[in-house]
Amino acid sequence: MLKSLVIVNVCASGAHFLHNAVFLASYPGPHWISNAWMVIASWFVVVGVLVVGYLWHRKGHLRRATVAFSFYCLSCFLVFGHYLYGAPSHFDALTNVLIFGEGLAGAALLIYFLGWASRRPPGAAV
């Protein structure tokens, strides 16, 4: 299940970041995000953290994985920051779907991971 959620998150964030980079001028946002390459580079950083977290989880480095997944999920919720610069009505339907899709994918990963963490036996290493 975790692998599937990681794949869904890579796809959801990839679609949103790519759309954001291609249509950067139509995304209201902070003036310092003015270059499509900046958007693409930030996607590689964010998704890199997700992939490293997944690999740490597979290798049993659960504390490190928890930190990486937490950082990634937080970044997914920051996607709603687009709405600080424009109401949902300022975006077209596809843009809203991509924003909410990435946020919901991150929420699903967070819910799964928190549920997994709560099912570990008492005293188990994090």
N, C-alpha and C positions, 0 to 999 in steps of 0.2 A: 504494500500500500504506500509506504514512504517513497519508494522509487517512482511510483505513478504520480504522486503529488509533486515531486521534484520536477518531473518532466512537464507536468501541467503548468507549473510556475515558470519554468524556462520559456515555454511557449507563450504564456500569457504576457509575461514581462517583455519578451522579445517582440511580440506583435505591437504592444503599446509603445515601447521605446523606438522601434523602427518607424511607426506611424508618426510619433512625436518628432523624430529627426527629419523625416521627409516633409512634413507639414509644419515645421517649426514656427513659421510666420503666423499660422492660424491658432497657435496655442498661446493664450495670454499667460504671462509668467514673469519671473524676475528678469531684469535687464541683463544680468550677468550670464544668463543661459542664452547665448546669441549664436552658437555654432552647432551645427548638426553633429559634428565629430565629437563635441563634448558630451552630447546625449548618448552617442554610441559607446564612447569610452566608459561612461558611467554605468552603462548596462553590463559591460564586461566585468567591471569591478563588483557590482551587486550580484550578478549571477555567479561570478567566481567564488564569492563568499558562500553562496548556496551550495555549489558543487563541492567545495572543500568541506563544508559542514556535513554533507551527505557521506563523503569519503571518510571523514573522522568517525561518523556514526557507525559505518560498516566495520571500521577497524577497532571499535570499542572505546574510542576516545570521547566518551559521552559528555564530559564537561565542556570540552572544546566545541563539540557539535551543538550543544545547547546555546553557547554564545553565538556561534555562526548563524544558526537558525533564528535566534532572537533578533540579531542584527538584520537579517534578510527580511523577516516578517515586519519589523519596524519600517524598513524601507518601502515595503509594499503599502503600508498605511499612509506613508508620506505622499503617495500618488494622489490622494484626495486633496493635497495642497494646490492642485490645479484650480480647485474651486475657490481658493482664496483670491484668485485673480480674475475670475469670471464665473458666473452662475452656470449651472448645467445647461441652461437655455442658450448660453453663448457658444456652446459646442454643438457640433452635429451629432447625430445618433451614434455613428460608428465610434467617434472619439469617446463619448460617454460609456459605450459598451466596453471599450478597451480599458478605460480608467477603472470602471467597476469590476471588470473581469480580472485585472491584475490584483486589485484590492481583495476581492473574494478568494482568489487562488491563494494569496498570502494568508488570509484568515483561515482557510481550510487546512493549510500546512500547520499553522500555529495551533489550531484546535486538535489536530491529530497528534502533534508532537507533545503538547501539554497533557493530552490523554494518555499517551504512551508513558510519559514521565511519571504520571500519577499511578500507573499500574505496576511500576517497578516494586519489587519487594522492599520492605522497610530496611534501611541500612545499606541498600545497594549503592554502589558508587554512582555518582552523577556523571 
